[in-house]
Amino acid sequence: MRPAVTSALSASLRAMPEQDDADVAYNLGTLLAQAGRYDEAVGPLERATKARPEFPRSWFNLETVWAISLILV
């Protein structure tokens, strides 16, 4: 991943408030996962599932990140 994109993702992660919008958390978690930053993707995806538990994509992405993390250990 390009350094500028990685830097932007890191800044977004630091700036994200604890009580955030489910869509923002989902999008950030998904971007982090796509960037291969699985450990960092878990937090935003967990927040997305808590904020909107009926949104299946958040659960799918969170479970996928957990599975990939287990494989990479």
Secondary structure, DSSP 4 states (H G I P E B T S, - for coil): --HHHHHHHHHHHHH--SS--HHHHHHHHHHHHHTT-HHHHHHHHHHHHHH-TT-HHHHHHHHHHHHHHHHH-
